[in-house]
């Protein structure tokens, strides 16, 4: 997850903290080979794409996540990032006060199933309605996030 610049500290880009890849899902499916492929940095990388989808995304318990077409749709994931995995630099709050507030700001959300929001970005589809659990649910999520590990 990216963070906004605050208290004299620079913003933190999620893509700079996740290693260089490759990444695999919890059941062994390859998600992406490298950072460029994960985020679609170039037209070629975007065509290769990543393999993050409803078939490869699971909860920490190994269950599938409810996506577009399921009830309830919970495809929103908390990222705070632009499509390229970098933090916003527009002075607006895209991270619910750097992930510390449930009442102030908004969160930039992605769609794990890459469906809806006017694009196919897994990490930057639209903002939330707010930072409370109710606002995250009403936007189309459940307050979920994704973790990347280098090993």
N, C-alpha and C positions, 0 to 999 in steps of 0.2 A: 504494500500500500504506500502511496506517495503521501507526503506531508506538505503543508503550506509553510512558507517562510514565516517565522514568528520570533518575537523577543530577540531580535538581532541574529538569529540563526537562519541559515539558508534553507530553502526547500529541499526535501529529499526525494529523489526520483526512485520509484519502485524498481525500474529496470536496472538501476545501478547496484541494487542490493540482492539480486536473485541469482548471481552466478552467470556462467556463460552457456549453460546447457550441456547436453540435452536434458530434457525433462520427460518424465514418464508419470502416468497416472497411477493411482493406488492399485490398480489391477493389471499393470504392465503395459498399457497402451502408450506408445510414444506420442507426446503432446507437441513438441517442437524440438528442432535440432540446435537452435541458437537463438539469441535475443532478437536478431533481425527477423527471423521466421516467426517467432512468437508474436511479435507486434506488427509484422507486415511492413517493415521499414522501407522497402523498395517494392516496385511493381512485381519484380520476380519473386521476392519473398512473400508478398501478399498472395500471389497466385499459388505458391506452394502452401501457404497458409499454415495454420496450426491445427492440431487435432483435438482442440478443446471443444467438446460437444456434449449433448445430452447422453451419448453413449459412453463417454469417458470421464464424466464428472461425477464424483461421489462424495457423500458426507464422510466425516471422520469415522463413522461406524460402517462404511462400505455400502450404504444405501444410495440409490439414485436420488438425484435432486429433481424436484418438480419444476418443469420448464413450461415453455409456451404450449398451450393446449391442455395442460394438466390443471386440476383444481386442488388447492389454489396454485396459481402461477407464482413460483418463488425464484425466478431466474435472475433477479438482480443480485449483484455482488458488490460489496464495498471496495472501491479502489482509490478514489481521489486522483485518478490519473487521466491524462489525455490519451488518445489512441496509441501513441508511441511509447507509453509507459513513463512519461515524464510528468512532473508536478505542474500545476497551473501557476502562471506568473502574472495573472491579471488583477491581483489584489482581492479577489473574491474568495469566500470560504467554500472550498470543495471537499473539506475533510471533517466536518462537524467539530470545528475547533481543534484540529489535529487529533481527532479520534478521542476527545475527552468529554464531549458534551452530548447529552441526549435531548437538549432543548434548544440549542442555538446553532444556526447555520444549515448547510445542506451537505450531502455527500455526492460526489460523482460516482455513478454506478455503471457497471458493465453487465452484459448478459452472458452467462456461462454457456448458454445454448446458441449464442450469436444470432438470435431472432428478435426482430422488432427494434424500435428506437431509431429507425431511419438509416441504420448502418449495420455492419456485421462485426463490430468491435466487441471483443469479449471484455474489454476493460474500460470502455468509455462510450456508453450508449446515451445516458441522460442523467440529469440531477435527480436527487430524491426530493420529496415534498417537505422534508424536514429530517431531524435526527432522532426523533423518538421512535420506539419500536412500532407504535401505531402508524407513524408516517412512513416508515420503511416498508411495512406490510402493505399499506394502501398504495404505495408506488409500484409494487409488484415483486416484493422480496420478503426476506425473513431476517435481514441483518447478517447475511452470510458473507464470508470472505474466503479467499484462496491463499494457500501457503505454498511457497516454493522452497525446496531444500536443495542444496548443492550436492549432498550425498544421501 
